[in-house]
Amino acid sequence: MYQGRSRVVIVSGLELWQWCQEARSQAAEFNVPLQEIDWLLQTVADLEKLELRLQSFKTRSQINMQIPLIQLTQLWQRRLEERLPVQYIAGITPWRNFFLQVSNAVLIPRPETECLIDLAIAAAHDQVDPRSISEIPEQWADLGTGSGAIAIGLAEVLTNATIYAVDISAAALAIAQKNAQTLGWSNRIHFNQGSWFEPLQALRGQLNGIVSNPPYIPSQIVPQLQPEVAHHEPHLALDGGADGLDCIRHLINQAPDYLQPEGILLFEMMAGQAAEVRQLLNSQGSYQKITIHRDLAGIERFALAYRK
Ligand code: GLN
């Protein structure tokens, strides 16, 4: 897979245009969205969106590419035949207002998960006097950080918070750490390898907020997901056990021990899980102000609760 390197390969506009024509007809044949070609070329070649859209790059004598065309062709074949996600080919994905490096060691951060950060901002403002939000040092956790998306998103908006990013996978944590470093957040994000709360023992009772996009897909559904997901994304980040709620139950049961009074628990879930999740939060007994929030597609996707 392609990972941002510095080597530059030069191709002619015409060569790349021919590559594009071929890729377009294959995309149509294999039912892959055509926009993926332009997006991929923007990430591996020094091409602007508009040049791609107008195909004006065809007459350029030189275009710098980060990989040779032959390698791009090989990767594109994997997109078509193995349904390898285009983000893993490019090695990056856009998320909120930044780009994250991704590999198949991490789940590709989804657009709907971007809402978790907005909900965290709103919840943090509800929790304290908004005027003091940037003055009080806070401690937040992102459990199951994967690419580090949530931890980085939180670091950006909670300007005085230290974020503890936890993942059981060393390979995922290495990517999260690299992303934090590239985007300039290493000083406020601490990385800890381990299972959920395990590495955060010293923070019992001290966290202002816990945010997570845990695995929540029922085990028997995982193999039926679209092949891009089922065959390439880490099942560790998807499989939530028999009913999909194993990790969510663990979060709900453990979080009260780690949150300050009024501390926030905020996590993502699957369509159809909201009623049961609300019930789990209620019956745990330590939470108040329990709310369910929809994503932009109108799906009940997020649960928010405050420790009593
Ligand atoms: N939203 C992801 C999907 O649809 C699943 C992410 C997760 O389990 N946390 O594949």
Residues whose N, C-alpha, C, O or C-beta is under 5 A from the ligand:
A	BS01	LIG	N213 P214 P215 Y216 I217 V229 A237 L238
